[in-house]
């Protein structure tokens, strides 16, 4: 019986930066509440769309309906004031953070 060789890369991330995509539903909630929690996601880099959360046209705005409910008012968004990036593997914070002028709390603990 012949043994298979071990996979030396098993359980390890590749050398490329991990910038997991942030779900649109999470960004939609952040635009409503002003808070975004991306803790414990193994990120080495913050996705660019986080820095532009209040600048880019959200996906829900691309198909406009006159039959909107209170929850559908995408134009009534709150600027991001709290960003939690704790327990990730961040190496640096992008200079794009200037796109979040209302940011009052930035949690980058435990890196």
N, CA, C and O atoms as CSV, one atom per row, in Angstrom:
chain,resi,resn,atom,element,x,y,z
A,1,UNK,N,N,0.844,-1.176,0.000
A,1,UNK,CA,C,0.000,0.000,0.000
A,1,UNK,C,C,0.892,1.243,0.000
A,1,UNK,O,O,1.824,1.356,0.796
A,2,UNK,N,N,0.598,2.142,-0.879
A,2,UNK,CA,C,1.406,3.344,-1.032
A,2,UNK,C,C,0.698,4.525,-0.389
A,2,UNK,O,O,-0.494,4.742,-0.610
A,3,UNK,N,N,1.436,5.285,0.404
A,3,UNK,CA,C,0.857,6.458,1.061
A,3,UNK,C,C,0.892,7.646,0.119
A,3,UNK,O,O,1.849,7.843,-0.630
A,4,UNK,N,N,-0.165,8.428,0.173
A,4,UNK,CA,C,-0.200,9.655,-0.624
A,4,UNK,C,C,0.647,10.714,0.045
A,4,UNK,O,O,0.705,10.773,1.273
A,5,UNK,N,N,1.306,11.550,-0.740
A,5,UNK,CA,C,2.103,12.627,-0.138
A,5,UNK,C,C,1.201,13.649,0.543
A,5,UNK,O,O,0.074,13.894,0.112
A,6,UNK,N,N,1.714,14.226,1.596
A,6,UNK,CA,C,0.954,15.249,2.317
A,6,UNK,C,C,0.872,16.520,1.500
A,6,UNK,O,O,1.755,16.823,0.697
A,7,UNK,N,N,-0.180,17.244,1.715
A,7,UNK,CA,C,-0.371,18.525,1.041
A,7,UNK,C,C,0.204,19.612,1.944
A,7,UNK,O,O,-0.410,19.938,2.960
A,8,UNK,N,N,1.363,20.187,1.609
A,8,UNK,CA,C,1.974,21.187,2.486
A,8,UNK,C,C,1.175,22.471,2.608
A,8,UNK,O,O,1.388,23.227,3.555
A,9,UNK,N,N,0.273,22.744,1.693
A,9,UNK,CA,C,-0.508,23.975,1.735
A,9,UNK,C,C,-1.845,23.812,2.418
A,9,UNK,O,O,-2.595,24.781,2.538
A,10,UNK,N,N,-2.166,22.609,2.869
A,10,UNK,CA,C,-3.467,22.364,3.476
A,10,UNK,C,C,-3.639,23.199,4.738
A,10,UNK,O,O,-2.776,23.195,5.617
A,11,UNK,N,N,-4.746,23.908,4.822
A,11,UNK,CA,C,-5.054,24.695,5.997
A,11,UNK,C,C,-4.366,26.050,6.045
A,11,UNK,O,O,-4.527,26.795,7.012
A,12,UNK,N,N,-3.619,26.367,5.032
A,12,UNK,CA,C,-2.934,27.656,4.986
A,12,UNK,C,C,-3.524,28.499,3.881
A,12,UNK,O,O,-3.956,27.992,2.846
A,13,UNK,N,N,-3.533,29.802,4.124
A,13,UNK,CA,C,-4.018,30.704,3.091
A,13,UNK,C,C,-2.901,30.977,2.108
A,13,UNK,O,O,-1.722,30.890,2.451
A,14,UNK,N,N,-3.272,31.303,0.900
A,14,UNK,CA,C,-2.261,31.656,-0.096
A,14,UNK,C,C,-1.625,32.987,0.280
A,14,UNK,O,O,-2.117,33.694,1.159
A,15,UNK,N,N,-0.537,33.319,-0.386
A,15,UNK,CA,C,0.174,34.556,-0.091
A,15,UNK,C,C,-0.602,35.797,-0.512
A,15,UNK,O,O,-0.275,36.900,-0.077
A,16,UNK,N,N,-1.609,35.641,-1.339
A,16,UNK,CA,C,-2.391,36.787,-1.802
A,16,UNK,C,C,-3.206,37.369,-0.645
A,16,UNK,O,O,-3.638,36.648,0.255
A,17,UNK,N,N,-3.401,38.655,-0.688
A,17,UNK,CA,C,-4.174,39.324,0.355
A,17,UNK,C,C,-5.619,38.852,0.322
A,17,UNK,O,O,-6.227,38.742,-0.743
A,18,UNK,N,N,-6.153,38.578,1.492
A,18,UNK,CA,C,-7.535,38.135,1.582
A,18,UNK,C,C,-8.425,39.351,1.773
A,18,UNK,O,O,-8.358,40.029,2.799
A,19,UNK,N,N,-9.252,39.619,0.786
A,19,UNK,CA,C,-10.177,40.744,0.854
A,19,UNK,C,C,-11.582,40.224,0.580
A,19,UNK,O,O,-12.206,40.557,-0.428
A,20,UNK,N,N,-12.052,39.412,1.490
A,20,UNK,CA,C,-13.367,38.806,1.325
A,20,UNK,C,C,-14.390,39.868,0.928
A,20,UNK,O,O,-14.364,40.996,1.419
A,21,UNK,N,N,-15.267,39.486,0.050
A,21,UNK,CA,C,-16.294,40.404,-0.405
A,21,UNK,C,C,-17.294,40.653,0.720
A,21,UNK,O,O,-17.703,39.719,1.410
A,22,UNK,N,N,-17.676,41.877,0.897
A,22,UNK,CA,C,-18.668,42.238,1.901
A,22,UNK,C,C,-20.038,42.121,1.258
A,22,UNK,O,O,-20.293,42.758,0.237
A,23,UNK,N,N,-20.926,41.318,1.836
A,23,UNK,CA,C,-22.260,41.158,1.247
A,23,UNK,C,C,-23.007,42.488,1.145
A,23,UNK,O,O,-22.904,43.339,2.029
A,24,UNK,N,N,-23.756,42.653,0.061
A,24,UNK,CA,C,-24.524,43.885,-0.146
A,24,UNK,C,C,-25.508,44.131,0.993
A,24,UNK,O,O,-25.757,45.279,1.361
A,25,UNK,N,N,-26.070,43.057,1.553
A,25,UNK,CA,C,-27.023,43.209,2.656
A,25,UNK,C,C,-26.353,43.827,3.881
A,25,UNK,O,O,-26.973,44.604,4.606
A,26,UNK,N,N,-25.095,43.483,4.108
A,26,UNK,CA,C,-24.355,44.046,5.237
A,26,UNK,C,C,-24.061,45.530,5.017
A,26,UNK,O,O,-24.148,46.330,5.948
A,27,UNK,N,N,-23.716,45.889,3.792
A,27,UNK,CA,C,-23.479,47.300,3.469
A,27,UNK,C,C,-24.779,48.103,3.534
A,27,UNK,O,O,-24.781,49.256,3.965
A,28,UNK,N,N,-25.873,47.492,3.109
A,28,UNK,CA,C,-27.185,48.156,3.182
A,28,UNK,C,C,-27.528,48.466,4.637
A,28,UNK,O,O,-28.002,49.557,4.954
A,29,UNK,N,N,-27.284,47.495,5.519
A,29,UNK,CA,C,-27.552,47.702,6.941
A,29,UNK,C,C,-26.639,48.783,7.513
A,29,UNK,O,O,-27.065,49.573,8.356
A,30,UNK,N,N,-25.383,48.822,7.058
A,30,UNK,CA,C,-24.433,49.838,7.525
A,30,UNK,C,C,-24.879,51.234,7.104
A,30,UNK,O,O,-24.708,52.193,7.856
A,31,UNK,N,N,-25.451,51.353,5.904
A,31,UNK,CA,C,-25.940,52.658,5.447
A,31,UNK,C,C,-27.126,53.124,6.278
A,31,UNK,O,O,-27.350,54.327,6.408
A,32,UNK,N,N,-27.893,52.190,6.843
A,32,UNK,CA,C,-29.031,52.548,7.688
A,32,UNK,C,C,-28.607,52.878,9.111
A,32,UNK,O,O,-29.114,53.825,9.712
A,33,UNK,N,N,-27.665,52.085,9.655
A,33,UNK,CA,C,-27.307,52.224,11.070
A,33,UNK,C,C,-26.085,53.097,11.329
A,33,UNK,O,O,-25.927,53.635,12.424
A,34,UNK,N,N,-25.210,53.242,10.316
A,34,UNK,CA,C,-23.971,53.986,10.521
A,34,UNK,C,C,-22.876,53.138,11.149
A,34,UNK,O,O,-21.832,53.663,11.536
A,35,UNK,N,N,-23.105,51.822,11.254
A,35,UNK,CA,C,-22.138,50.924,11.863
A,35,UNK,C,C,-21.885,49.725,10.959
A,35,UNK,O,O,-22.808,49.202,10.334
A,36,UNK,N,N,-20.614,49.291,10.894
A,36,UNK,CA,C,-20.250,48.132,10.085
A,36,UNK,C,C,-19.278,47.274,10.870
A,36,UNK,O,O,-18.209,47.734,11.269
A,37,UNK,N,N,-19.657,46.020,11.088
A,37,UNK,CA,C,-18.835,45.085,11.846
A,37,UNK,C,C,-18.253,44.042,10.895
A,37,UNK,O,O,-18.975,43.187,10.384
A,38,UNK,N,N,-16.951,44.120,10.663
A,38,UNK,CA,C,-16.245,43.155,9.819
A,38,UNK,C,C,-15.219,42.386,10.646
A,38,UNK,O,O,-14.184,41.975,10.122
A,39,UNK,N,N,-15.493,42.192,11.912
A,39,UNK,CA,C,-14.544,41.517,12.785
A,39,UNK,C,C,-14.469,40.023,12.483
A,39,UNK,O,O,-15.429,39.408,12.019
A,40,UNK,N,N,-13.294,39.465,12.764
A,40,UNK,CA,C,-13.050,38.030,12.688
A,40,UNK,C,C,-13.356,37.428,11.309
A,40,UNK,O,O,-14.003,36.385,11.219
A,41,UNK,N,N,-12.897,38.076,10.252
A,41,UNK,CA,C,-13.112,37.577,8.895
A,41,UNK,C,C,-11.804,37.186,8.206
A,41,UNK,O,O,-11.809,36.819,7.031
A,42,UNK,N,N,-10.699,37.261,8.921
A,42,UNK,CA,C,-9.409,36.891,8.344
A,42,UNK,C,C,-8.923,37.850,7.274
A,42,UNK,O,O,-8.107,37.474,6.432
A,43,UNK,N,N,-9.406,39.074,7.291
A,43,UNK,CA,C,-9.040,40.052,6.268
A,43,UNK,C,C,-7.594,40.521,6.432
A,43,UNK,O,O,-7.142,40.782,7.547
A,44,UNK,N,N,-6.881,40.625,5.326
A,44,UNK,CA,C,-5.560,41.246,5.332
A,44,UNK,C,C,-5.640,42.640,4.723
A,44,UNK,O,O,-4.706,43.434,4.833
A,45,UNK,N,N,-6.767,42.924,4.079
A,45,UNK,CA,C,-7.009,44.224,3.454
A,45,UNK,C,C,-8.503,44.501,3.524
A,45,UNK,O,O,-9.317,43.594,3.346
A,46,UNK,N,N,-8.863,45.745,3.783
A,46,UNK,CA,C,-10.274,46.131,3.824
A,46,UNK,C,C,-10.752,46.317,2.382
A,46,UNK,O,O,-10.117,47.039,1.614
A,47,UNK,N,N,-11.867,45.675,2.003
A,47,UNK,CA,C,-12.375,45.839,0.643
A,47,UNK,C,C,-12.656,47.301,0.304
A,47,UNK,O,O,-13.142,48.056,1.146
A,48,UNK,N,N,-12.351,47.692,-0.919
A,48,UNK,CA,C,-12.511,49.089,-1.354
A,48,UNK,C,C,-13.941,49.593,-1.201
A,48,UNK,O,O,-14.150,50.772,-0.916
A,49,UNK,N,N,-14.926,48.718,-1.387
A,49,UNK,CA,C,-16.302,49.217,-1.305
A,49,UNK,C,C,-16.709,49.604,0.115
A,49,UNK,O,O,-17.731,50.262,0.305
A,50,UNK,N,N,-15.917,49.202,1.117
A,50,UNK,CA,C,-16.181,49.653,2.487
A,50,UNK,C,C,-15.867,51.139,2.604
A,50,UNK,O,O,-16.623,51.894,3.215
A,51,UNK,N,N,-14.749,51.556,2.017
A,51,UNK,CA,C,-14.359,52.971,2.078
A,51,UNK,C,C,-15.350,53.841,1.305
A,51,UNK,O,O,-15.476,55.033,1.587
A,52,UNK,N,N,-16.052,53.259,0.338
A,52,UNK,CA,C,-16.962,54.019,-0.515
A,52,UNK,C,C,-18.433,53.739,-0.189
A,52,UNK,O,O,-19.312,54.001,-1.011
A,53,UNK,N,N,-18.697,53.215,0.994
A,53,UNK,CA,C,-20.046,52.789,1.365
A,53,UNK,C,C,-21.083,53.903,1.222
A,53,UNK,O,O,-22.227,53.630,0.855
A,54,UNK,N,N,-20.710,55.136,1.501
A,54,UNK,CA,C,-21.664,56.239,1.391
A,54,UNK,C,C,-21.507,57.049,0.112
A,54,UNK,O,O,-22.218,58.035,-0.085
A,55,UNK,N,N,-20.589,56.649,-0.757
A,55,UNK,CA,C,-20.344,57.392,-1.990
A,55,UNK,C,C,-20.946,56.726,-3.216
A,55,UNK,O,O,-21.549,57.397,-4.054
A,56,UNK,N,N,-20.790,55.423,-3.328
A,56,UNK,CA,C,-21.273,54.696,-4.504
A,56,UNK,C,C,-22.783,54.519,-4.457
A,56,UNK,O,O,-23.379,54.461,-3.381
A,57,UNK,N,N,-23.388,54.434,-5.617
A,57,UNK,CA,C,-24.826,54.170,-5.703
A,57,UNK,C,C,-25.056,52.715,-5.311
A,57,UNK,O,O,-24.489,51.814,-5.929
A,58,UNK,N,N,-25.879,52.474,-4.293
A,58,UNK,CA,C,-26.106,51.100,-3.842
A,58,UNK,C,C,-26.879,50.278,-4.875
A,58,UNK,O,O,-27.634,50.834,-5.672
A,59,UNK,N,N,-26.693,48.962,-4.861
A,59,UNK,CA,C,-27.393,48.102,-5.830
A,59,UNK,C,C,-28.906,48.263,-5.797
A,59,UNK,O,O,-29.558,48.169,-6.836
A,60,UNK,N,N,-29.474,48.505,-4.617
A,60,UNK,CA,C,-30.928,48.637,-4.520
A,60,UNK,C,C,-31.440,49.909,-5.191
A,60,UNK,O,O,-32.643,50.040,-5.417
A,61,UNK,N,N,-30.552,50.844,-5.513
A,61,UNK,CA,C,-30.957,52.093,-6.167
A,61,UNK,C,C,-30.997,51.958,-7.684
A,61,UNK,O,O,-31.487,52.851,-8.375
A,62,UNK,N,N,-30.497,50.868,-8.195
A,62,UNK,CA,C,-30.412,50.699,-9.649
A,62,UNK,C,C,-31.758,50.393,-10.295
A,62,UNK,O,O,-31.946,50.627,-11.489
A,63,UNK,N,N,-32.684,49.874,-9.513
A,63,UNK,CA,C,-34.035,49.649,-10.044
A,63,UNK,C,C,-35.009,50.405,-9.142
A,63,UNK,O,O,-35.365,49.944,-8.058
A,64,UNK,N,N,-35.419,51.549,-9.606
A,64,UNK,CA,C,-36.259,52.438,-8.815
A,64,UNK,C,C,-37.727,52.055,-8.973
A,64,UNK,O,O,-38.207,51.806,-10.078
A,65,UNK,N,N,-38.421,52.014,-7.849
A,65,UNK,CA,C,-39.849,51.709,-7.851
A,65,UNK,C,C,-40.570,52.804,-7.072
A,65,UNK,O,O,-40.081,53.273,-6.044
A,66,UNK,N,N,-41.724,53.201,-7.566
A,66,UNK,CA,C,-42.508,54.210,-6.859
A,66,UNK,C,C,-43.292,53.598,-5.707
A,66,UNK,O,O,-43.875,54.317,-4.895
A,67,UNK,N,N,-43.306,52.278,-5.636
A,67,UNK,CA,C,-44.003,51.577,-4.564
A,67,UNK,C,C,-43.008,51.190,-3.469
A,67,UNK,O,O,-42.818,50.007,-3.190
A,68,UNK,N,N,-42.383,52.177,-2.857
A,68,UNK,CA,C,-41.378,51.861,-1.842
A,68,UNK,C,C,-41.992,51.895,-0.450
A,68,UNK,O,O,-42.954,52.617,-0.185
A,69,UNK,N,N,-41.406,51.096,0.422
A,69,UNK,CA,C,-41.818,51.074,1.826
A,69,UNK,C,C,-40.807,51.881,2.622
A,69,UNK,O,O,-39.850,52.410,2.058
A,70,UNK,N,N,-41.013,51.978,3.920
A,70,UNK,CA,C,-40.089,52.733,4.779
A,70,UNK,C,C,-38.674,52.173,4.705
A,70,UNK,O,O,-37.712,52.939,4.749
A,71,UNK,N,N,-38.523,50.837,4.593
A,71,UNK,CA,C,-37.201,50.203,4.566
A,71,UNK,C,C,-36.487,50.373,3.235
A,71,UNK,O,O,-35.281,50.139,3.158
A,72,UNK,N,N,-37.187,50.769,2.195
A,72,UNK,CA,C,-36.600,50.851,0.864
A,72,UNK,C,C,-36.006,52.219,0.524
A,72,UNK,O,O,-35.540,52.415,-0.599
A,73,UNK,N,N,-36.011,53.142,1.435
A,73,UNK,CA,C,-35.539,54.489,1.135
A,73,UNK,C,C,-34.018,54.543,1.197
A,73,UNK,O,O,-33.444,55.009,2.181
A,74,UNK,N,N,-33.376,54.066,0.146
A,74,UNK,CA,C,-31.915,53.995,0.102
A,74,UNK,C,C,-31.276,55.376,0.134
A,74,UNK,O,O,-30.123,55.515,0.543
A,75,UNK,N,N,-32.005,56.387,-0.290
A,75,UNK,CA,C,-31.445,57.737,-0.330
A,75,UNK,C,C,-31.334,58.355,1.069
A,75,UNK,O,O,-30.616,59.336,1.256
A,76,UNK,N,N,-32.032,57.792,2.038
A,76,UNK,CA,C,-31.952,58.268,3.418
A,76,UNK,C,C,-30.911,57.437,4.169
A,76,UNK,O,O,-31.256,56.644,5.045
A,77,UNK,N,N,-29.666,57.618,3.830
A,77,UNK,CA,C,-28.622,56.837,4.472
A,77,UNK,C,C,-27.901,57.638,5.548
A,77,UNK,O,O,-27.887,58.869,5.532
A,78,UNK,N,N,-27.309,56.910,6.473
A,78,UNK,CA,C,-26.536,57.493,7.558
A,78,UNK,C,C,-25.058,57.293,7.249
A,78,UNK,O,O,-24.655,56.217,6.809
A,79,UNK,N,N,-24.256,58.317,7.476
A,79,UNK,CA,C,-22.824,58.167,7.246
A,79,UNK,C,C,-22.240,57.178,8.246
A,79,UNK,O,O,-22.702,57.086,9.384
A,80,UNK,N,N,-21.236,56.451,7.821
A,80,UNK,CA,C,-20.598,55.458,8.669
A,80,UNK,C,C,-19.844,56.158,9.805
A,80,UNK,O,O,-18.945,56.963,9.562
A,81,UNK,N,N,-20.224,55.838,11.048
A,81,UNK,CA,C,-19.583,56.445,12.212
A,81,UNK,C,C,-18.788,55.421,13.019
A,81,UNK,O,O,-17.941,55.798,13.828
A,82,UNK,N,N,-19.053,54.124,12.805
A,82,UNK,CA,C,-18.380,53.075,13.582
A,82,UNK,C,C,-17.993,51.931,12.652
A,82,UNK,O,O,-18.847,51.342,11.989
A,83,UNK,N,N,-16.697,51.620,12.609
A,83,UNK,CA,C,-16.179,50.542,11.775
A,83,UNK,C,C,-15.372,49.597,12.653
A,83,UNK,O,O,-14.358,49.990,13.230
A,84,UNK,N,N,-15.818,48.363,12.750
A,84,UNK,CA,C,-15.149,47.374,13.594
A,84,UNK,C,C,-14.408,46.385,12.702
A,84,UNK,O,O,-15.017,45.636,11.938
A,85,UNK,N,N,-13.088,46.398,12.815
A,85,UNK,CA,C,-12.218,45.513,12.029
A,85,UNK,C,C,-11.393,44.604,12.943
A,85,UNK,O,O,-10.362,44.078,12.523
A,86,UNK,N,N,-11.827,44.420,14.154
A,86,UNK,CA,C,-11.083,43.649,15.150
A,86,UNK,C,C,-10.913,42.193,14.733
A,86,UNK,O,O,-11.707,41.649,13.964
A,87,UNK,N,N,-9.857,41.577,15.259
A,87,UNK,CA,C,-9.577,40.146,15.064
A,87,UNK,C,C,-9.452,39.748,13.599
A,87,UNK,O,O,-9.980,38.715,13.188
A,88,UNK,N,N,-8.770,40.547,12.827
A,88,UNK,CA,C,-8.445,40.225,11.441
A,88,UNK,C,C,-6.930,40.114,11.318
A,88,UNK,O,O,-6.233,40.028,12.329
A,89,UNK,N,N,-6.423,40.113,10.115
A,89,UNK,CA,C,-4.986,40.018,9.869
A,89,UNK,C,C,-4.517,41.219,9.047
A,89,UNK,O,O,-3.695,41.088,8.140
A,90,UNK,N,N,-5.051,42.373,9.380
A,90,UNK,CA,C,-4.740,43.588,8.624
A,90,UNK,C,C,-3.273,43.971,8.782
A,90,UNK,O,O,-2.695,43.863,9.863
A,91,UNK,N,N,-2.695,44.414,7.687
A,91,UNK,CA,C,-1.313,44.851,7.675
A,91,UNK,C,C,-1.255,46.377,7.701
A,91,UNK,O,O,-0.370,46.964,8.323
A,92,UNK,N,N,-2.199,47.005,7.026
A,92,UNK,CA,C,-2.267,48.463,6.989
A,92,UNK,C,C,-3.704,48.900,6.743
A,92,UNK,O,O,-4.547,48.119,6.303
A,93,UNK,N,N,-3.955,50.166,7.037
A,93,UNK,CA,C,-5.253,50.777,6.749
A,93,UNK,C,C,-5.041,51.703,5.555
A,93,UNK,O,O,-4.125,52.525,5.549
A,94,UNK,N,N,-5.885,51.561,4.560
A,94,UNK,CA,C,-5.769,52.344,3.330
A,94,UNK,C,C,-5.963,53.838,3.593
A,94,UNK,O,O,-6.682,54.239,4.508
A,95,UNK,N,N,-5.309,54.635,2.776
A,95,UNK,CA,C,-5.502,56.086,2.865
A,95,UNK,C,C,-6.919,56.473,2.445
A,95,UNK,O,O,-7.340,57.611,2.657
A,96,UNK,N,N,-7.652,55.538,1.855
A,96,UNK,CA,C,-9.044,55.779,1.455
A,96,UNK,C,C,-9.963,55.983,2.654
A,96,UNK,O,O,-11.136,56.320,2.492
A,97,UNK,N,N,-9.435,55.779,3.849
A,97,UNK,CA,C,-10.238,55.998,5.053
A,97,UNK,C,C,-10.750,57.440,5.116
A,97,UNK,O,O,-11.719,57.726,5.819
A,98,UNK,N,N,-10.100,58.343,4.383
A,98,UNK,CA,C,-10.557,59.741,4.344
A,98,UNK,C,C,-11.944,59.858,3.709
A,98,UNK,O,O,-12.598,60.893,3.842
A,99,UNK,N,N,-12.397,58.808,3.021
A,99,UNK,CA,C,-13.738,58.803,2.428
A,99,UNK,C,C,-14.835,58.632,3.484
A,99,UNK,O,O,-16.024,58.698,3.175
A,100,UNK,N,N,-14.412,58.409,4.742
A,100,UNK,CA,C,-15.370,58.241,5.844
A,100,UNK,C,C,-15.201,59.389,6.846
A,100,UNK,O,O,-14.703,59.170,7.951
A,101,UNK,N,N,-15.607,60.606,6.478
A,101,UNK,CA,C,-15.362,61.773,7.338
A,101,UNK,C,C,-16.116,61.742,8.668
A,101,UNK,O,O,-15.692,62.404,9.615
A,102,UNK,N,N,-17.205,61.007,8.770
A,102,UNK,CA,C,-17.988,60.965,10.006
A,102,UNK,C,C,-17.524,59.845,10.942
A,102,UNK,O,O,-18.077,59.682,12.030
A,103,UNK,N,N,-16.531,59.084,10.534
A,103,UNK,CA,C,-16.065,57.948,11.337
A,103,UNK,C,C,-15.532,58.435,12.678
A,103,UNK,O,O,-14.576,59.208,12.739
A,104,UNK,N,N,-16.169,57.967,13.755
A,104,UNK,CA,C,-15.772,58.365,15.102
A,104,UNK,C,C,-15.105,57.211,15.855
A,104,UNK,O,O,-14.286,57.435,16.746
A,105,UNK,N,N,-15.463,55.967,15.489
A,105,UNK,CA,C,-14.915,54.789,16.158
A,105,UNK,C,C,-14.326,53.862,15.099
A,105,UNK,O,O,-15.009,53.461,14.156
A,106,UNK,N,N,-13.042,53.528,15.270
A,106,UNK,CA,C,-12.361,52.563,14.419
A,106,UNK,C,C,-11.709,51.539,15.338
A,106,UNK,O,O,-10.743,51.851,16.034
A,107,UNK,N,N,-12.233,50.323,15.340
A,107,UNK,CA,C,-11.706,49.255,16.199
A,107,UNK,C,C,-10.846,48.323,15.361
A,107,UNK,O,O,-11.361,47.580,14.526
A,108,UNK,N,N,-9.544,48.361,15.580
A,108,UNK,CA,C,-8.595,47.473,14.882
A,108,UNK,C,C,-7.826,46.635,15.911
A,108,UNK,O,O,-6.666,46.291,15.686
A,109,UNK,N,N,-8.457,46.315,17.017
A,109,UNK,CA,C,-7.785,45.563,18.069
A,109,UNK,C,C,-7.547,44.103,17.675
A,109,UNK,O,O,-8.220,43.565,16.796
A,110,UNK,N,N,-6.596,43.488,18.330
A,110,UNK,CA,C,-6.240,42.075,18.186
A,110,UNK,C,C,-5.858,41.735,16.745
A,110,UNK,O,O,-6.581,41.016,16.056
A,111,UNK,N,N,-4.719,42.257,16.301
A,111,UNK,CA,C,-4.191,41.929,14.966
A,111,UNK,C,C,-2.864,41.285,15.106
A,111,UNK,O,O,-2.242,40.928,14.105
